[in-house]
Amino acid sequence: MSKYNIVTITIDDFKELIANGDDTHDNQIRIRKNGEVFLSQDTVGADDLDDIAFRFETFDALNDYVGKAASQDEKFVTGMFNAMKENWEKGSPMTYLDNWR
């Protein structure tokens, strides 16, 4: 899976991250304390959060939250991207993001 830096990630990078997701698995976008942004398919929900600054809600399998079509949904992607960047810039005050629309 691709990993990006929260400071330098672009909207196109974020779209690529979502496009590379496998919708047959549960997925979760996670941001580590060092600023690494990645899509986790192995660990989702509230599991293994020691090095996680914050995370998005779990995208349940077979709901089209990841994959090529999801990455082309401008409103969906832009909302998440902006919420992620704003949360990081505020010092990650929220550890769980479930409202970005």
N, C-alpha and C positions, 0 to 999 in steps of 0.2 A: 504494500500500500504506500501511496505517496504521503509525504510529510512536508509541511510548510512552516515557516516562521510567522508568527502572528503579526510582527511588525512589517514584514515585507510581502505578505500574501496579497495577491490581487483578486479581484472578482473573478477573473478568468481562471486563476489557480483554484479558487473555491469551487467553481463550476466543474473543473476537472476532478477535484476530490469527490464531489457528489456523483459525477458521471461514472467514476470507477467503482462505485459501490455495487455490491451484489444483493439484489432485492430478495433473493431466496433466503437470506440471513437477516437477523435483527442487526441494526447498525446504530452507531452513536458517534456524533462528532464530539471529540474531546480536545481540550487544550491543556497541555502540561504546564506546570509552574515555570518551566524554562521558555515557554512561548511556542512550543511545538504544537501545530494543529494537525490532527490526523482523524481518520475515520476508523473506528474500531468495530470489528465484527466478532472478535473473540470474546471481548469483555464489554458488557453494556450494563445499563441500569446503574445501581449504586455499588457495583463490585469494583474492587481494586482502585480506590480513589486516592491513595497516598500521595501520588505525584501529580494529581490532576487539579488544576486551578479552577476549572469549571467545565461543564459539559452541557450538551443539549439533551432534550428528552430522547428516549430510545425510539428509533424508527422501526416499528414492527415489520417483520418480513411480509412480503407480498402486498404492500400498500403503496408502492411506487414513490417512496420518499427518497430513494437513491436510484441511480442509473441514468442513462442518457436523457430520457424524457424529463425526469425530475430536474436535471441540470439545466434544462432549457426553459424552465418555468421562472421567468424573470422576477416576479413578485416574491415567490418562495425563496429563491436564492438570495436576492438582494436584501430581503428582510433578515434572513439568518446572518448574512455577511455583516450587515450594519450592526446587528445586535451583538455579534461576537466582538467586533472591533471596539464598539462603545464600552462593552463590559470590561474588556482588557484595559482600555485607557482609563477607566474609573478605578483601576486597581482590583479588578475581579471581585466586586462586592457581592455578586450573586454566583453561587457555585452550581446552579442548575437553571438552565434557560428553557422555558417551555412556552413563552409568549413573545413572538417576534413578528407577528403579522401586522 
